[in-house]
């Protein structure tokens, strides 16, 4: 059974996102350990890319800072290898097709699997192009996580049928970022997913407050939070470990 799917067994899952190398890899390592202690069930680790099309300004800024600091895919792999000695929950890379292609798809996925990663999210790869990655992910035992957006009603069922790990339900159109209110009919979206698959559905894009997390967790199996965490890291730099821990704990408490 997929490690990732298992992480949803103990109630609602909280899934934080952290950009690797912002402000530096040493801090990223501390942050990964801290969010696990604070109650995270799965962690998404962003591999920075120079043109992150799905991201709003907050995560774009983190990508730029990390790349300026000389972060590379190999350095991130080494960091994960170290962190895996302590962090036991599932880890998922979130990056862009280009990052994987330029590294060499087979080599990238083989290494990810060897260092203990559980899955991969590629927001710029549509369902129709997932064959470029899906068979290789399968070969190395990684879940390629599918995203479904509010616009794709007829496509939601089609995508969900073949989904692995969990289905990433995108709550809002546009790029990542904090939203004051989420207007999409999330319930309807999750219902379509559930009609097609028994794997968990988690909601991401725009969730930043414990109230929102609580509201969303009633409609899905898990909640994904990126920009709000990256914002705290952006503001506090190397001193962000405690504030991120406190924030993640408050979010996890809200959805228990």
C-alpha positions, 0 to 999 in steps of 0.5 A: 500500500502507498505510504502516502495513502496510509498517511490519511488513516489517522483522521484529516491530513495536514500537508505543509509545503516548503521550498528547499533552500529558502533561506538555505538547506540547513534551515530547510532540514530543521523545518522538515523536522519541526513540521513533522513534530508539529503534526504534519502527515505528509510534507511537500518539498519544492525543488526551485525552478526559474519559471514556476508558472503555477506559483504566485509571488510568495512562492516565486520569491522563495524560488528566486532566493533559493536559486540565488543561494546556489541550490541544486537538485543534487544538493536537495537530494543530499539534504533529503538523504540526511533528513530521512534518518529522522523524518518518518512521514511521507515526503513528496517533491513538487517541481516542474517537468523541466527540472526532471527532464533536464536532470534525466527523468529516469535518473531523477526518479531512481534517485528520489526513490533511493533517498526515500521520497514517496511521490512527485507533483508536477503542476505543469504536466497535464493529464494528457502528458503524464505518460512522460512520467507515470511509467517511470514513477511506477517503476521506482515505486513513487506516486505521481500525484494528480491535480484536479482543478475546478474547471475540469468537471468531466475531466475530474472523474477521468483523472481521479480514476488513475490517480495515485497517493492522493488527489490534489484538488486545486481550490481556486483558479489561478496561481498559488497564494493566500485567499481571503475566501474560497468560492469554489464548490469544493464539496462538488469537486471532492464528490466527483473524485470520490465517485471515481476512486477510493484514494484520499482527496486533499485541498490546496491553493489559498488556504492560510488560516486555521478557520479556513483549514477547518472548513476545508477539512470538513469537505476533504481528507486533507488540507495542503498549505504552501504560501502561508508557510513560505511567507513566514519563512520569507519574513523570518529567514533562519529564525523561522523554525519556531514560528513555522512549528507554531503555525503548523501546530495551530493548523493541525489542531484546527482540523483534528 
